[in-house]
Amino acid sequence: MGETEDERTAQAGQLFETFVQATTCKGTLQAFSILCRQMDLDPLDYTHFYSRLKAAISSWKVKSLWTKLDKRAGQKVYNHGEACQGTKCLIVGGGPCGLRTAIELALLGCKVVVIEKRDTFSRNNVLHLWPYTIHDLRALGAKNFYGKFCAGSLDHISIRQLQLMLIKVCLILGVEIHVNVEFVELLEPREDQSDSPGWRVAIRPSDHPVTEIDFDVVIGADGRKNTLDGFSRKEFRGKLAIAITANFVNRNTTAEASVEEISGVAFIFNQKFFLDLKEETGIDLENIVYYKDNTHYFVMTAKKQSLLDKGVILNDHMETERLLHRDNIDNEALRSYAREAADFGTNYQLPSLDYAVNSYDQPDVTMFDFTSMYASENAALLREKHGRQVLVALVGDSLLEPFWPMGTGCARGFLAAFDTAWMVRGWTQGRSPLDVLAERESLYRLLPQTTTENINKHFEQYSIEPSTRYPNLNSSVIRPHQSAEFKGLYISH
Ligand code: FAD
């Protein structure tokens, strides 16, 4: 009998380890589903799932993970996972910010559903992490999922690794994840009977079970091309900016390990480097960043004339869309351009610059326009129809697009994820909707100004409560009457 129990414990530990070590999105979901089946755990039972999983998996290896997650879950704001119990939230998009928001809402006790239109995490590109994000991810068990997480002085991570670790935390906390599911639109309640359908969503595939759920909260986390209605966008248009990202295979040799990274912030001021680069190679850049991660990752901003001179762009056009159209780009020349810049930037110290492949099995190099960056005018709105309300909000790139070479997408994105969770908590707990919206808009006004310097340095104090993160907080810059009347955030149909 004892032996059988031991065997069961060992098997559970092994299944959990397979889940923890999974290296793809599909592999993670599959390992999770096997784990739940074998351990007889119901992943839809979101209120008990985490505690039941914890009880089932008691191997020594996993103890440190439970300790970390328990510590987070024990924060007062969550009220033992009962702060928002029963609130049904949909998150559109399983990027880093959508998943980070999902974790907070799950800790508050919400039923959280994430829909993601793809079923692969394939972005090699690397995000810069602010010290607080490193602290935050460590506290969620980042090292348990990815042993190399921010080892030494590293302060970055590939987007795919980040998504992988966050999706695992989501699943552990009882978040429902559906891949290959695309959001189409939010559907209004049709009748005012209390037993008729409330706010639902149209998705592809149209017969998916998620279409049967009435949502209280819908959060757009689907990246720069936000698909949720009701939000107008501001455009910040600068001078023409053409970015190139390139990923090369990292074989983790000693020679590769000794090559220094290039931190963008410092390099922008190094004019001699750029003059030498131009003179030696004809490549003219405004900045370049190099991170050594799963790949050797480079992001650079290139001047148009040098791309024309080097035959990367075939014909000059005024309109950026035509200029950077697929048909106007010589891919081979683009690969050479990025490789040459990477080689020069690392002082020819990387032994071989072989391109890593992207999700299409092609060399992972991309050129794109980021002359315009978008930000939403507002962070949230409340819609009401037949007496039924839904709180709608944006997070991540849908809310505020980052400047890629600085990689701020994730740092500011997580702050917005916390602020959004705080808003959901306030609304669920019966604070006046207009107060909640006004506070959310006030916090959103702060977001573009946040830097590593002006947020609270005591990361261990961070919670979704804004005052723990923003010193000298004035969360009533926007008054309730302003947010409603002037911005039309309270939409009653
Ligand atoms: P994203 O990471 O863009 O995630 C949005 C998710 O929503 C995606 O998984 C997408 O598949 C899903 N989605 C979209 N539409 C729907 C829909 N209708 N229904 C369901 N799901 C949907 N930043 C940098 O700093 N440096 C870089 O080099 C860099 N490279 C990038 C490369 C690509 C291809 C992309 C898309 C973004 C890149 N970014 C980069 C931006 C960076 O990834 C984001 O700032 C960061 O990931 C946080 O974004 P997010 O979670 O808000 O959105």
Boltz pocket constraint, residues with backbone or C-beta under 6 A from the ligand:
constraints:
  - pocket:
      binder: B
      contacts: [[A, 92], [A, 93], [A, 94], [A, 95], [A, 96], [A, 97], [A, 98], [A, 115], [A, 116], [A, 117], [A, 118], [A, 123], [A, 125], [A, 126], [A, 127], [A, 128], [A, 159], [A, 181], [A, 182], [A, 183], [A, 184], [A, 221], [A, 222], [A, 223], [A, 224], [A, 225], [A, 227], [A, 245], [A, 299], [A, 395], [A, 396], [A, 397], [A, 398], [A, 402], [A, 403], [A, 404], [A, 405], [A, 406], [A, 407], [A, 408], [A, 409], [A, 410], [A, 413]]
      max_distance: 6.0
